[in-house]
Every structure is written in C-alpha cells, then in structure tokens.
Amino acid sequence: MTTPAPRSGGFPEPYGHSSGANLADILERVLDKGVVIAGDIRINLLDIELLTVKLRLIVASVDKAKEMGIDWWETDPALSSRARRDELARENAELRERLARLEELEPGRTRKEAP
C-alpha cells in the first residue's frame, strides 16, 4: 500500500492520510493569517440604483487585527468597559463645564439656593 505524496502549495489535504489536519489546525491558520471576504449587492430598476449593500468581513485573531491597525472594539462603549468609563468621564466633564457656564450667568445664585 502506498501513501499519497503531500500536495504542494502549503494547504492541508481535507481528508488525506499524511496531513492529519483538523478543524483546530485550519482555524489556527485562518486566525494567524486572516481572511477577507468582500462583496457588493446592488438592486437596480430601469438603470436606477435602488439599494447598494457593501459587505466586508475580516476574520482574524485580535493580535493580527491590531497588527493591521484594526482596534475599533477598544473604543466602542458597547464592547469595552474602559471605553464606557472614558465616555462617562467625558460626558461628566462636559456637564460640569455646562453647569459652570450657567452658574457664571447667574453670579448671585449659589448652589445651596438652587432648587
């Protein structure tokens, strides 16, 4: 019985005897290198564009994404507790500044007199 020779090109054979690649190996390669899937969907009626949907999907590890300059999840308050704290601190500072400006408009009124 002979075993098949490994394929050239660097990709594992899906069910080859010699490669032994499993889902974990494939996932590791995808996350290490990254995969980009891009596509556009356009709906036209009589040469009038009604709808355009542009799809861009990147599958990569966090380290690879940061290496590519993609780190939007770090500044999104819905995804990052640090970003949420930063946003609350910024909003708090803005409100204090607005309050200080309002208090400057009414110099005779103090905080204890306020309702």
MDAnalysis code that builds the backbone (N, CA, C; Angstrom):
import MDAnalysis as mda
import numpy as np

u = mda.Universe.empty(345, n_residues=115, atom_resindex=np.repeat(np.arange(115), 3), trajectory=True)
u.add_TopologyAttr("name", ["N", "CA", "C"] * 115)
u.add_TopologyAttr("resid", np.arange(1, 116))
u.add_TopologyAttr("resname", ["MET", "THR", "THR", "PRO", "ALA", "PRO", "ARG", "SER", "GLY", "GLY", "PHE", "PRO", "GLU", "PRO", "TYR", "GLY", "HIS", "SER", "SER", "GLY", "ALA", "ASN", "LEU", "ALA", "ASP", "ILE", "LEU", "GLU", "ARG", "VAL", "LEU", "ASP", "LYS", "GLY", "VAL", "VAL", "ILE", "ALA", "GLY", "ASP", "ILE", "ARG", "ILE", "ASN", "LEU", "LEU", "ASP", "ILE", "GLU", "LEU", "LEU", "THR", "VAL", "LYS", "LEU", "ARG", "LEU", "ILE", "VAL", "ALA", "SER", "VAL", "ASP", "LYS", "ALA", "LYS", "GLU", "MET", "GLY", "ILE", "ASP", "TRP", "TRP", "GLU", "THR", "ASP", "PRO", "ALA", "LEU", "SER", "SER", "ARG", "ALA", "ARG", "ARG", "ASP", "GLU", "LEU", "ALA", "ARG", "GLU", "ASN", "ALA", "GLU", "LEU", "ARG", "GLU", "ARG", "LEU", "ALA", "ARG", "LEU", "GLU", "GLU", "LEU", "GLU", "PRO", "GLY", "ARG", "THR", "ARG", "LYS", "GLU", "ALA", "PRO"])
u.atoms.positions = np.array([
    [0.857, -1.175, 0.000],
    [0.000, 0.000, 0.000],
    [0.897, 1.230, 0.000],
    [0.587, 2.178, -0.852],
    [1.380, 3.404, -0.937],
    [0.588, 4.547, -0.350],
    [1.304, 5.506, 0.205],
    [0.647, 6.693, 0.749],
    [0.790, 7.814, -0.263],
    [-0.236, 8.639, -0.390],
    [-0.149, 9.734, -1.362],
    [0.895, 10.753, -0.937],
    [1.556, 11.329, -1.931],
    [2.558, 12.360, -1.667],
    [1.859, 13.636, -1.223],
    [2.478, 14.393, -0.317],
    [1.852, 15.649, 0.115],
    [1.735, 16.628, -1.044],
    [0.642, 17.383, -1.040],
    [0.409, 18.365, -2.090],
    [1.305, 19.563, -1.876],
    [1.680, 20.197, -2.950],
    [2.439, 21.438, -2.828],
    [1.457, 22.592, -2.722],
    [1.891, 23.716, -2.200],
    [1.020, 24.867, -2.058],
    [0.776, 25.229, -0.614],
    [1.107, 24.339, 0.299],
    [1.026, 24.688, 1.701],
    [-0.318, 24.466, 2.362],
    [-1.352, 24.051, 1.624],
    [-2.646, 23.822, 2.235],
    [-2.805, 22.340, 2.542],
    [-3.389, 22.013, 3.673],
    [-3.553, 20.603, 4.020],
    [-4.617, 19.949, 3.163],
    [-4.456, 18.661, 2.942],
    [-5.487, 17.910, 2.236],
    [-6.662, 17.725, 3.182],
    [-7.868, 17.859, 2.685],
    [-9.011, 17.781, 3.585],
    [-9.114, 16.451, 4.329],
    [-8.928, 15.331, 3.632],
    [-9.063, 14.027, 4.273],
    [-7.870, 13.140, 3.974],
    [-6.711, 13.737, 3.784],
    [-5.520, 12.970, 3.435],
    [-4.999, 12.174, 4.619],
    [-4.298, 11.084, 4.299],
    [-3.740, 10.242, 5.341],
    [-2.529, 10.892, 5.980],
    [-1.759, 11.633, 5.194],
    [-0.490, 12.146, 5.694],
    [-0.605, 13.493, 6.398],
    [-1.637, 14.266, 6.102],
    [-1.661, 15.626, 6.650],
    [-2.166, 15.659, 8.080],
    [-3.239, 14.969, 8.382],
    [-3.769, 14.956, 9.727],
    [-4.327, 16.304, 10.161],
    [-4.638, 17.181, 9.224],
    [-5.176, 18.495, 9.568],
    [-6.597, 18.339, 10.081],
    [-6.882, 19.021, 11.150],
    [-8.232, 19.002, 11.672],
    [-8.751, 20.431, 11.748],
    [-9.919, 20.600, 12.277],
    [-10.543, 21.915, 12.343],
    [-9.704, 22.904, 13.141],
    [-9.074, 22.457, 14.207],
    [-8.247, 23.346, 15.022],
    [-7.059, 23.873, 14.225],
    [-6.433, 23.020, 13.412],
    [-5.299, 23.459, 12.590],
    [-5.733, 24.491, 11.558],
    [-6.856, 24.232, 10.930],
    [-7.363, 25.166, 9.905],
    [-7.741, 26.487, 10.550],
    [-8.413, 26.441, 11.683],
    [-8.793, 27.663, 12.393],
    [-7.562, 28.449, 12.829],
    [-6.529, 27.749, 13.279],
    [-5.294, 28.423, 13.677],
    [-4.665, 29.148, 12.487],
    [-4.651, 28.504, 11.318],
    [-4.103, 29.150, 10.119],
    [-4.914, 30.372, 9.716],
    [-6.237, 30.246, 9.765],
    [-7.099, 31.365, 9.375],
    [-6.893, 32.543, 10.318],
    [-6.872, 32.282, 11.619],
    [-6.710, 33.363, 12.573],
    [-5.306, 33.967, 12.522],
    [-4.318, 33.159, 12.206],
    [-2.947, 33.655, 12.133],
    [-2.741, 34.542, 10.914],
    [-3.277, 34.132, 9.781],
    [-3.084, 34.889, 8.539],
    [-4.188, 35.913, 8.307],
    [-5.411, 35.566, 8.658],
    [-6.552, 36.442, 8.400],
    [-7.193, 36.125, 7.064],
    [-8.490, 36.328, 6.992],
    [-9.252, 36.105, 5.764],
    [-10.141, 37.316, 5.547],
    [-10.187, 37.803, 4.319],
    [-11.052, 38.926, 3.968],
    [-12.079, 38.431, 2.958],
    [-13.335, 38.705, 3.254],
    [-14.430, 38.372, 2.342],
    [-15.116, 39.684, 2.005],
    [-15.209, 39.997, 0.722],
    [-15.801, 41.268, 0.303],
    [-16.799, 41.009, -0.816],
    [-17.861, 41.784, -0.803],
    [-18.851, 41.658, -1.861],
    [-19.813, 42.829, -1.854],
    [-20.422, 43.075, -2.984],
    [-21.395, 44.153, -3.130],
    [-22.688, 43.574, -3.685],
    [-23.793, 44.074, -3.159],
    [-25.106, 43.701, -3.668],
    [-25.770, 44.988, -4.135],
    [-26.171, 45.022, -5.391],
    [-26.842, 46.201, -5.942],
    [-28.185, 45.786, -6.523],
    [-29.185, 46.595, -6.212],
    [-30.519, 46.369, -6.772],
    [-30.861, 47.581, -7.620],
    [-31.051, 47.351, -8.912],
    [-31.381, 48.416, -9.862],
    [-32.737, 48.141, -10.493],
    [-33.432, 49.205, -10.808],
    [-34.686, 49.112, -11.535],
    [-34.630, 50.131, -12.657],
    [-34.595, 49.656, -13.889],
    [-34.501, 50.537, -15.064],
    [-33.302, 51.487, -14.956],
    [-32.154, 50.943, -14.665],
    [-30.903, 51.690, -14.525],
    [-30.939, 52.735, -13.406],
    [-31.847, 52.591, -12.463],
    [-31.891, 53.456, -11.288],
    [-31.486, 52.602, -10.088],
    [-30.432, 53.034, -9.422],
    [-29.941, 52.265, -8.288],
    [-30.854, 52.476, -7.088],
    [-31.476, 51.398, -6.634],
    [-32.392, 51.475, -5.504],
    [-31.707, 51.156, -4.181],
    [-30.785, 50.213, -4.211],
    [-30.148, 49.771, -2.981],
    [-28.757, 49.235, -3.281],
    [-27.813, 49.606, -2.448],
    [-26.464, 49.050, -2.531],
    [-26.040, 48.628, -1.138],
    [-25.616, 47.399, -1.028],
    [-25.114, 46.867, 0.236],
    [-23.683, 46.421, -0.006],
    [-22.759, 47.005, 0.761],
    [-21.347, 46.632, 0.643],
    [-20.985, 45.792, 1.855],
    [-20.537, 44.580, 1.588],
    [-20.183, 43.658, 2.655],
    [-18.671, 43.527, 2.738],
    [-18.134, 43.683, 3.922],
    [-16.709, 43.495, 4.172],
    [-16.589, 42.701, 5.463],
    [-15.998, 41.538, 5.389],
    [-15.851, 40.675, 6.547],
    [-14.390, 40.293, 6.682],
    [-13.838, 40.524, 7.858],
    [-12.458, 40.148, 8.145],
    [-12.484, 39.166, 9.298],
    [-11.882, 38.013, 9.094],
    [-11.758, 37.021, 10.143],
    [-10.276, 36.912, 10.466],
    [-9.923, 37.299, 11.687],
    [-8.524, 37.266, 12.112],
    [-8.471, 37.248, 13.629],
    [-7.329, 36.908, 14.164],
    [-7.156, 36.950, 15.606],
    [-7.057, 38.410, 16.050],
    [-7.231, 38.643, 17.334],
    [-7.144, 40.002, 17.871],
    [-5.756, 40.575, 17.620],
    [-4.728, 39.758, 17.833],
    [-3.355, 40.233, 17.613],
    [-3.127, 40.615, 16.161],
    [-3.627, 39.797, 15.233],
    [-3.457, 40.089, 13.802],
    [-4.236, 41.347, 13.429],
    [-5.436, 41.503, 13.977],
    [-6.239, 42.693, 13.688],
    [-5.534, 43.949, 14.187],
    [-4.986, 43.898, 15.407],
    [-4.248, 45.053, 15.929],
    [-3.030, 45.350, 15.081],
    [-2.372, 44.302, 14.601],
    [-1.208, 44.471, 13.722],
    [-1.604, 45.189, 12.432],
    [-2.843, 44.950, 11.964],
    [-3.335, 45.598, 10.748],
    [-3.906, 46.985, 11.030],
    [-3.935, 47.383, 12.306],
    [-4.444, 48.700, 12.661],
    [-5.934, 48.731, 12.930],
    [-6.531, 47.576, 13.152],
    [-7.965, 47.490, 13.420],
    [-8.144, 47.258, 14.918],
    [-8.718, 48.254, 15.610],
    [-8.937, 48.107, 17.052],
    [-10.184, 48.848, 17.515],
    [-11.209, 48.889, 16.683],
    [-12.407, 49.665, 16.980],
    [-13.121, 49.165, 18.222],
    [-12.988, 47.905, 18.574],
    [-13.683, 47.363, 19.744],
    [-13.142, 47.943, 21.045],
    [-11.923, 48.487, 21.012],
    [-11.368, 49.075, 22.226],
    [-11.997, 50.423, 22.557],
    [-12.558, 51.106, 21.561],
    [-13.157, 52.426, 21.783],
    [-14.675, 52.410, 21.677],
    [-15.268, 51.255, 21.484],
    [-16.725, 51.138, 21.391],
    [-17.294, 50.894, 22.783],
    [-18.085, 51.838, 23.326],
    [-18.611, 51.679, 24.681],
    [-19.473, 50.437, 24.869],
    [-20.085, 49.947, 23.808],
    [-20.914, 48.752, 23.929],
    [-20.065, 47.489, 24.104],
    [-18.786, 47.552, 23.733],
    [-17.934, 46.363, 23.773],
    [-16.805, 46.435, 24.793],
    [-16.489, 47.626, 25.295],
    [-15.338, 47.780, 26.167],
    [-15.727, 48.556, 27.430],
    [-15.443, 47.971, 28.600],
    [-15.765, 48.671, 29.848],
    [-14.874, 49.901, 30.020],
    [-13.646, 49.843, 29.532],
    [-12.760, 51.014, 29.617],
    [-13.300, 52.147, 28.761],
    [-13.774, 51.826, 27.552],
    [-14.347, 52.852, 26.681],
    [-15.616, 53.431, 27.301],
    [-16.392, 52.581, 27.976],
    [-17.612, 53.052, 28.636],
    [-17.257, 54.028, 29.753],
    [-16.227, 53.697, 30.555],
    [-15.782, 54.604, 31.614],
    [-15.268, 55.913, 31.029],
    [-14.507, 55.816, 29.945],
    [-13.977, 57.025, 29.303],
    [-15.105, 57.908, 28.796],
    [-16.125, 57.289, 28.207],
    [-17.258, 58.063, 27.692],
    [-18.027, 58.719, 28.840],
    [-18.220, 57.990, 29.928],
    [-18.912, 58.571, 31.082],
    [-18.106, 59.715, 31.687],
    [-16.789, 59.558, 31.758],
    [-15.941, 60.625, 32.293],
    [-15.996, 61.862, 31.391],
    [-15.994, 61.652, 30.082],
    [-16.083, 62.766, 29.134],
    [-17.432, 63.464, 29.273],
    [-18.503, 62.688, 29.353],
    [-19.833, 63.270, 29.495],
    [-19.960, 64.023, 30.819],
    [-19.385, 63.472, 31.881],
    [-19.405, 64.133, 33.187],
    [-18.667, 65.462, 33.129],
    [-17.498, 65.472, 32.478],
    [-16.725, 66.714, 32.354],
    [-17.494, 67.757, 31.552],
    [-18.163, 67.327, 30.474],
    [-18.969, 68.266, 29.668],
    [-20.099, 68.859, 30.499],
    [-20.773, 68.020, 31.270],
    [-21.882, 68.510, 32.095],
    [-21.392, 69.475, 33.172],
    [-20.242, 69.185, 33.790],
    [-19.690, 70.103, 34.785],
    [-19.323, 71.445, 34.151],
    [-18.790, 71.396, 32.938],
    [-18.439, 72.630, 32.230],
    [-19.691, 73.444, 31.915],
    [-20.742, 72.781, 31.457],
    [-22.002, 73.485, 31.167],
    [-22.587, 74.094, 32.433],
    [-22.526, 73.340, 33.537],
    [-23.037, 73.845, 34.806],
    [-22.245, 75.062, 35.262],
    [-20.937, 75.010, 35.094],
    [-20.102, 76.154, 35.485],
    [-20.455, 77.382, 34.649],
    [-20.686, 77.193, 33.351],
    [-21.072, 78.328, 32.486],
    [-22.420, 78.894, 32.911],
    [-23.378, 78.040, 33.254],
    [-24.688, 78.504, 33.707],
    [-24.574, 79.262, 35.027],
    [-23.720, 78.780, 35.913],
    [-23.543, 79.465, 37.192],
    [-22.884, 80.822, 37.003],
    [-22.033, 80.950, 35.991],
    [-21.410, 82.242, 35.699],
    [-22.433, 83.247, 35.198],
    [-23.496, 82.770, 34.533],
    [-24.542, 83.663, 34.029],
    [-25.375, 84.236, 35.165],
    [-25.504, 83.506, 36.260],
    [-26.250, 83.970, 37.434],
    [-25.291, 84.059, 38.615],
    [-24.484, 85.106, 38.679],
    [-23.449, 85.193, 39.725],
    [-24.010, 85.303, 41.141],
    [-25.220, 85.826, 41.340],
    [-25.771, 85.990, 42.680],
    [-26.314, 84.710, 43.258],
    [-26.529, 83.713, 42.463],
    [-27.141, 82.455, 42.921],
    [-26.045, 81.466, 43.300],
    [-26.181, 80.835, 44.431],
    [-25.204, 79.821, 44.861],
    [-25.842, 78.451, 44.735],
    [-25.063, 77.438, 44.918],
    [-25.587, 76.082, 44.768],
    [-26.613, 75.734, 45.851],
    [-26.480, 76.280, 47.069],
    [-27.421, 75.974, 48.151],
    [-28.780, 76.594, 47.882],
    [-28.804, 77.686, 47.119],
    [-30.071, 78.349, 46.806],
    [-30.799, 77.634, 45.666],
    [-30.085, 76.845, 44.929],
    [-30.690, 76.181, 43.767],
    [-31.704, 75.155, 44.247],
    [-32.823, 74.974, 43.503],
    [-33.857, 74.037, 43.927],
    [-33.396, 72.594, 43.838],
])
